[in-house]
């Protein structure tokens, strides 16, 4: 008997099979068993902007709201544009430069230009 895969949302391995789907009791996420078997190996992380458009390396993005930069007196203004972004792993999934300052931003505050 095979062990169920780790949860794709919270990455914890405390999952179980229930009929044709897997369930994670830690975060409550449910997904289809055939989707887990189709993956097979490494899955590419799809990063989406605030409108649901997929982002890729080299895209240009625009801020959708003012953001305060932690540890600095800088405030990034709504409508600021970042060119040539990079998608990275982690909590903040976009690495970019705005006004000459290197920043890591969450994709939920960006829209594709």
Backbone bond lengths (Angstrom), bond angles and torsions (degrees), N, CA, C in turn:
res aa  C-N    CA-C-N  psi(-1)  N-CA   C-N-CA  omega(-1)  CA-C   N-CA-C  phi
1 X - - - 1.449 - - 1.524 109.15 -
2 X 1.324 115.95 128.65 1.455 120.07 -177.05 1.528 110.44 -84.11
3 X 1.330 115.06 154.68 1.455 119.47 178.45 1.526 108.93 -87.15
4 X 1.311 117.70 144.14 1.474 119.90 179.34 1.528 110.70 -66.85
5 X 1.333 117.49 151.85 1.470 120.41 -179.69 1.522 111.78 -70.57
6 X 1.313 115.22 163.72 1.467 120.80 176.20 1.521 109.70 -67.70
7 X 1.311 115.79 154.94 1.465 121.64 -179.72 1.523 110.08 -65.05
8 X 1.351 118.84 128.62 1.464 120.00 179.22 1.524 113.99 -70.86
9 X 1.330 117.51 -16.45 1.464 119.93 -177.97 1.524 111.69 -91.37
10 X 1.336 118.25 -50.52 1.464 120.49 -176.55 1.529 112.64 -106.32
11 X 1.314 118.86 -5.94 1.466 127.58 177.98 1.535 114.31 62.49
12 X 1.311 118.00 16.80 1.459 120.76 174.89 1.522 109.39 -84.55
13 X 1.321 117.00 151.45 1.455 120.90 -174.59 1.527 113.02 -98.02
14 X 1.304 118.64 11.89 1.462 122.91 -179.37 1.532 109.28 -87.86
15 X 1.334 117.81 62.08 1.459 122.25 -177.61 1.524 109.86 -113.60
16 X 1.328 115.50 161.90 1.461 119.93 176.56 1.516 109.75 -146.12
17 X 1.333 114.87 156.91 1.462 121.10 179.82 1.522 109.27 -89.60
18 X 1.337 115.50 138.99 1.459 121.59 176.61 1.529 107.14 -136.93
19 X 1.320 115.19 92.81 1.459 119.65 -177.99 1.513 110.45 69.54
20 X 1.326 117.65 -120.80 1.459 122.55 -176.60 1.525 112.49 -97.17
21 X 1.336 118.49 18.03 1.461 120.22 179.48 1.511 110.81 -144.25
22 X 1.331 115.22 162.20 1.459 122.61 173.93 1.523 108.60 -104.09
23 X 1.336 115.78 149.06 1.464 121.66 -179.19 1.522 108.81 -131.08
24 X 1.326 115.96 137.57 1.461 122.50 174.75 1.530 107.49 -105.19
25 X 1.334 118.30 112.62 1.462 119.59 -179.40 1.532 113.51 -71.97
26 X 1.320 117.81 -17.69 1.459 120.59 -178.64 1.526 112.67 -73.75
27 X 1.355 116.17 -45.60 1.467 118.71 -178.36 1.527 112.53 -112.35
28 X 1.345 117.86 -9.08 1.454 121.27 177.77 1.520 114.33 83.13
29 X 1.325 118.07 8.62 1.465 121.55 -178.11 1.525 109.85 -76.77
30 X 1.338 116.76 139.40 1.453 122.74 177.74 1.518 108.93 -124.97
31 X 1.344 117.40 138.91 1.448 120.97 177.07 1.522 109.66 -145.58
32 X 1.342 114.91 157.60 1.458 121.43 -175.01 1.525 110.73 -70.90
33 X 1.334 116.45 142.57 1.457 121.30 -178.83 1.521 111.02 -67.35
34 X 1.343 118.47 -35.70 1.458 119.22 179.92 1.518 111.82 -70.28
35 X 1.319 118.98 -27.01 1.462 121.31 176.20 1.523 110.12 -67.19
36 X 1.321 117.32 -37.29 1.456 121.33 178.90 1.519 110.88 -70.23
37 X 1.337 118.16 -35.69 1.455 120.38 -179.72 1.518 111.52 -75.57
38 X 1.334 119.30 -27.06 1.461 122.66 179.09 1.518 112.14 -71.91
39 X 1.334 117.71 -28.80 1.456 121.25 -175.52 1.520 110.98 -60.91
40 X 1.309 118.10 -49.21 1.447 121.79 174.73 1.509 114.96 73.09
41 X 1.303 121.18 -53.84 1.454 122.72 -175.51 1.507 111.20 -140.93
42 X 1.323 114.25 -138.45 1.453 119.81 -179.86 1.523 111.14 -66.80
43 X 1.305 115.50 136.32 1.462 119.51 176.62 1.524 107.71 -111.26
44 X 1.294 116.06 138.46 1.456 120.45 178.37 1.522 109.04 -78.84
45 X 1.308 115.92 133.20 1.452 120.45 -179.95 1.527 108.72 -76.25
46 X 1.326 116.03 126.97 1.456 120.98 178.46 1.522 107.80 -98.23
47 X 1.327 115.84 117.23 1.456 121.71 179.32 1.522 107.55 -98.82
48 X 1.323 116.67 127.18 1.463 121.57 -177.80 1.521 109.89 -117.10
49 X 1.346 115.33 148.80 1.457 120.21 178.85 1.525 110.10 -82.65
50 X 1.319 117.19 -172.27 1.460 122.25 -177.27 1.521 112.28 -63.85
51 X 1.338 118.16 -25.17 1.459 122.18 179.72 1.524 112.98 -94.47
52 X 1.332 118.02 0.81 1.450 121.48 179.16 1.515 114.84 89.94
53 X 1.326 118.13 5.56 1.459 122.04 177.95 1.529 109.40 -79.52
54 X 1.336 118.35 135.00 1.466 119.87 178.26 1.524 111.27 -69.43
55 X 1.324 116.11 138.62 1.457 122.29 178.09 1.517 109.35 -104.21
56 X 1.321 116.61 148.25 1.457 122.40 178.38 1.528 108.91 -135.10
57 X 1.329 115.82 164.91 1.456 120.57 176.93 1.523 109.50 -58.43
58 X 1.332 116.10 136.98 1.455 121.33 177.48 1.518 114.91 91.32
59 X 1.331 118.63 -7.54 1.462 121.10 178.60 1.524 110.76 -69.25
60 X 1.309 115.76 161.18 1.466 122.36 171.98 1.526 107.48 -105.99
61 X 1.334 115.99 139.09 1.464 120.88 -178.30 1.521 110.12 -132.36
62 X 1.337 115.37 160.73 1.461 123.05 178.96 1.524 108.39 -126.48
63 X 1.338 116.77 138.29 1.467 121.23 176.49 1.523 109.69 -70.22
64 X 1.342 116.34 140.67 1.463 119.67 -179.91 1.524 112.44 -101.51
65 X 1.340 117.71 -5.91 1.464 120.53 176.07 1.519 109.64 -155.80
66 X 1.337 116.73 161.11 1.456 121.30 176.84 1.525 108.85 -67.08
67 X 1.329 116.15 136.54 1.462 121.31 179.10 1.522 109.63 -127.05
68 X 1.325 116.45 132.58 1.457 121.29 173.87 1.521 107.43 -88.15
69 X 1.342 116.54 136.70 1.457 121.75 179.89 1.518 108.21 -91.47
70 X 1.329 116.34 122.84 1.462 120.52 -179.44 1.515 110.80 -63.07
71 X 1.323 116.67 138.33 1.451 122.08 178.03 1.510 114.16 76.36
72 X 1.305 117.15 12.65 1.455 120.99 -178.04 1.527 108.93 -147.26
73 X 1.319 115.83 163.49 1.460 119.80 176.96 1.530 111.27 -93.64
74 X 1.322 116.41 6.23 1.464 121.41 -178.11 1.528 110.36 -77.23
75 X 1.324 116.16 137.81 1.462 122.34 170.93 1.517 107.45 -120.85
76 X 1.334 115.39 123.52 1.460 119.84 177.38 1.521 107.92 -82.55
77 X 1.310 116.71 126.47 1.460 121.71 -175.33 1.520 111.99 -86.10
78 X 1.314 115.12 148.38 1.454 122.52 175.27 1.530 108.72 -57.66
79 X 1.321 117.29 134.67 1.450 121.51 -179.93 1.513 114.09 93.85
80 X 1.356 117.92 -4.72 1.465 119.87 176.85 1.518 109.04 -66.51
81 X 1.329 116.20 140.67 1.458 121.11 -174.95 1.520 110.35 -108.86
82 X 1.325 115.78 137.90 1.455 122.49 174.46 1.520 107.77 -119.51
83 X 1.326 116.37 127.86 1.462 121.44 -179.73 1.524 109.28 -106.11
84 X 1.302 116.66 147.20 1.464 121.37 174.42 1.514 114.06 65.30
85 X 1.314 117.47 53.33 1.459 120.85 -179.04 1.525 110.57 -72.10
86 X 1.340 115.65 162.45 1.459 122.50 173.15 1.516 107.86 -125.18
87 X 1.326 116.99 137.09 1.459 122.60 176.34 1.524 107.71 -89.36
88 X 1.338 116.86 127.37 1.459 122.05 -178.78 1.522 109.31 -128.69
89 X 1.320 116.20 161.86 1.462 121.22 175.76 1.518 109.24 -83.18
90 X 1.317 115.36 153.39 1.450 120.03 177.83 1.510 111.79 125.83
91 X 1.325 115.25 -174.74 1.460 121.90 -178.68 1.529 111.01 -66.34
92 X 1.316 116.74 -43.58 1.459 122.09 176.35 1.520 106.32 -98.86
93 X 1.324 117.50 113.08 1.459 120.16 -166.48 1.514 115.83 -99.52
94 X 1.336 119.22 3.89 1.462 121.46 178.48 1.529 108.47 -127.51
95 X 1.339 115.44 128.22 1.457 122.09 176.88 1.520 106.94 -108.81
96 X 1.343 117.65 126.16 1.465 120.19 -175.34 1.523 110.23 -153.85
97 X 1.335 114.28 175.72 1.465 121.85 174.57 1.514 108.62 -122.74
98 X 1.340 115.66 128.82 1.466 121.95 174.76 1.515 106.96 -127.60
99 X 1.319 116.87 124.58 1.468 123.30 -178.65 1.530 112.00 54.30
100 X 1.334 117.57 37.22 1.452 122.29 177.23 1.512 115.12 79.55
101 X 1.315 118.88 5.42 1.459 123.30 -179.39 1.525 108.49 -109.69
102 X 1.344 117.37 124.85 1.458 121.24 177.13 1.519 109.46 -75.94
103 X 1.330 116.01 130.51 1.457 121.38 -176.13 1.517 110.53 -137.61
104 X 1.313 115.81 155.38 1.454 122.04 169.42 1.522 106.35 -115.52
105 X 1.340 116.17 123.13 1.459 121.39 -175.16 1.516 110.83 -123.48
106 X 1.315 115.24 157.60 1.458 120.87 172.56 1.524 108.39 -84.72
107 X 1.315 115.94 141.24 1.459 120.60 -175.99 1.534 112.80 -68.16
108 X 1.316 117.74 -17.32 1.468 120.45 -179.31 1.527 112.53 -70.03
109 X 1.346 117.60 -13.03 1.459 121.37 178.51 1.524 112.04 -103.36
110 X 1.332 117.08 11.61 1.453 121.92 -176.38 1.519 111.28 -123.65
111 X 1.325 115.61 154.76 1.466 120.47 168.92 1.515 107.99 -134.00
112 X 1.315 115.29 147.00 1.454 121.15 -178.56 1.513 110.47 -66.02
113 X 1.330 116.59 134.71 1.467 120.86 -179.18 1.516 111.53 -85.67
